[in-house]
Amino acid sequence: MGRLRENGLSAVILTIFIACIVAQTWTGLLHYNDERRHHGERALGLPEYLRSGHFWEATAENWESEFLQMAAYVLLTVGLYQKGSSESKNPDRREAVDRDPRHASGKRLAEAPGPVRKGGWQLRLYEHSLSLAFVALFLLSFAIHAVGGARAHNADELRHGGAPLSAAEYLATSRFWFEAFQNWQSEFLSLVAMVVFSIWLRQRGSPESKPVDAPHSQTGTE
């Protein structure tokens, strides 16, 4: 029970993700098969659908925008500030996240992650590992979007006697960038809403919010 309490946030979010992607897959299969029947084509089974461009294009273009959002947020909050926001560092004082791990000693060094104790290139990599992980996931999702999108595009073209495109050629199409930008803009809209709303609005008990009785001018959390 203690372990579940300690990991409840990730467990619940992962459960919601699994439920949503199962629902997306099932409804996507129904929708895609409706389209195929409309064009006189046979319906696909679930294994075939999971290999289709329709599934991977829809899935990866959303993953791509989420990981871009998180990578940008992690990097932008290093040096940019928003007075009064719980999502920003305080521009008037140095915070613990800015501390140079190379100066750690004693108990702090003994309890630090392995790369901090080892130093050198491992520490240099580790101190940027969060943003690097999100950038890598963004690039992977971007590539899957391109491949899946090309497959979906080619399936449409074959129905209408058009010529297929490679993933690289599909990257140059307006369709690919329309799919990308319609997701990217929504992610950055939600980010700016989070940053700005947290100046004046509160959620008691959430680490994403300032204390309910904190002044609007307080930047960061206590």
Residue pairs with C-beta under 8 A, 6 or more apart in sequence:
4 11
21 59
24 58
24 59
25 46
25 49
25 50
25 55
28 49
28 54
28 55
28 58
29 44
29 46
29 49
32 44
32 49
32 52
32 54
32 55
33 43
33 44
33 49
36 42
36 43
36 44
37 43
39 159
41 159
44 52
49 55
52 151
52 152
52 155
53 147
53 148
53 149
53 150
53 151
53 152
53 153
53 154
53 155
54 151
54 152
54 155
55 148
56 144
56 145
56 147
56 148
56 151
56 152
57 145
57 148
57 149
57 151
57 152
57 179
58 148
59 144
59 148
60 141
60 142
60 144
60 145
60 148
61 141
61 145
61 149
61 179
61 180
61 183
62 183
63 137
63 141
63 144
64 138
64 141
64 142
64 144
64 145
64 180
64 183
65 180
65 183
65 184
65 186
65 187
66 187
67 134
67 135
67 137
67 138
67 141
68 138
68 184
68 187
69 184
69 187
69 188
69 190
69 191
70 134
71 131
71 134
71 135
71 138
72 188
72 191
73 191
74 130
74 131
74 134
75 131
77 87
77 88
77 89
80 88
81 88
81 89
81 90
81 91
81 219
82 88
82 195
82 196
82 199
82 219
83 91
83 199
83 217
83 219
84 199
84 200
84 216
84 217
84 218
84 219
85 195
85 196
85 198
85 199
85 219
85 220
86 198
86 208
86 209
86 210
86 219
86 220
86 221
87 194
87 195
87 198
87 208
88 195
88 219
88 220
89 95
89 97
89 98
89 219
89 220
90 219
90 220
91 219
92 219
95 220
101 112
101 116
101 123
101 127
102 119
102 123
104 112
104 116
109 116
109 117
110 117
113 126
114 122
115 122
115 123
115 125
115 126
116 123
116 126
125 132
143 167
145 176
145 179
145 180
146 167
146 168
146 170
146 171
146 176
147 167
149 167
149 170
149 175
149 176
149 179
150 164
150 165
150 166
150 167
150 169
150 170
153 165
153 170
153 173
153 175
154 164
154 165
156 162
157 163
157 164
157 165
158 164
165 173
170 176
194 208
198 208
198 209
198 210
199 216
200 216
201 209
202 209
202 210
202 211
202 212
202 214
203 209
204 212
207 221
209 221
210 218
210 220
210 221
210 222
211 221
211 222
214 222
